[in-house]
């Protein structure tokens, strides 16, 4: 099976996206006058956008079916990913409020729709259509509230035109996003919603919005030594860790460039990817960026941070901005009242603490900590190994995928197979054999011995 790049997926899946958008605009009554009205309402809506985005993600976290996409493997909130999605939302709605619904915009929306399905850039991600449509309805309610509250007395004509324009646009957006779905493949379980504290999410949304809009000013700028200029040949790069930031420094065509090493899609190590001309491609899912500007080629309205590079006295330096550490700290207790109540109740118990569990060797794990259909990473003689629970039986393989070193322990386990989270290569965990590419070489397998509650992985 040949692997498609993100750009190829984008072009192949969006052949008639622009035509479909125009057709649905006609069907829903979205006119050029409506697009101008949306642009006029930007000044009214944008000041409220951080709050709206915060409430948007509070709603997603209320329901277990959508909350699961924002949790780490140990069940904690994945704050980095949550903030990444908030920045994406901010960029998307800021772009929308320009009122420029050209062919590029239509193709981008089409791509976003496919990204929520199992045939998008990351086959592990599937968001049922009902939730995508539901959250567009949520945004429509919030935008409507702002327009009525801000314009009803001050400019009732713009209020009416704005309500009509946004209603028509969001109808088209719903059609464009949902057209890529067939029949749903995830049945509803009707889990009830849970109470969520909205304030910390609003604070994080405000913080991430300021970042997305480029409004955050650094508290200081530090000069960082990268190394000797002649240590990097043309076409080479070096990854630098400075003040909590991972930065890729490139030397291409005699020029120096520096970009943030965290892909805007899923936080992948973009600066470790392939460089062709002035384009770097993220090794995880193929998102491509312009080296001089950091712009995402799929959407040039958003970009990776860039850094000033200087060559002085034969050495290469970076100017790295350092920001105040005022980012809100999200925890389960801060967001979910029932978790906070449970923690408080646990602390108030007077029972004697349990004896500490015995320490484990790097190649050992507790058999009960890996549930069926899940995986865990251990270390054998300094090498990373993925352990899988297949219906109560443990198997182990090397953790690095043989295609591009993706972490198998972080991928999906399905039946007797494991799926690499980077490029979806499929392996039989019992033998290490390749079931589906792009990988061509099998995984090395290890022996797992279980003694009571402790399991041990060996060569």
Secondary structure, DSSP 8 states (H G I E B T S, - for coil): -----HHHHHHHHTTTHHHHHHHHHHHHT--HHHHHHHHHTHHHHGGGHHHHHHHHHHHHHHSHHHHGGGB-TTS-B-HHHHHHHHHHHHHHHHHHTTT---HHHHHHHHHHHHHTSTTSSSTT----HHHHHHHHHHHHHHHHHHHHHHHTTT-HHHHHHHHHHHHHHHHHHHHHHHTT--S-SS------------HHHHHHHHHHHHHHTT----SEEEEEEEEEGGGS-TTEEEEEEETTEEEEEEEETTEEEEEESS-TTT---GGGSEEETTEEE-TTT--EEETTT-EETTEEEEE--B-EEEEETTEEEEEEEE--S------HHHH-HHHHHHHHHHHH--S----------TTEEEGGGS-TT-EEEEEETTEEEEEEEETTEEEEEESB-TTT--BGGGSEEETTEEE-TTT--EEETTT--EEESS--S---EEEEEEETTEEEEE-
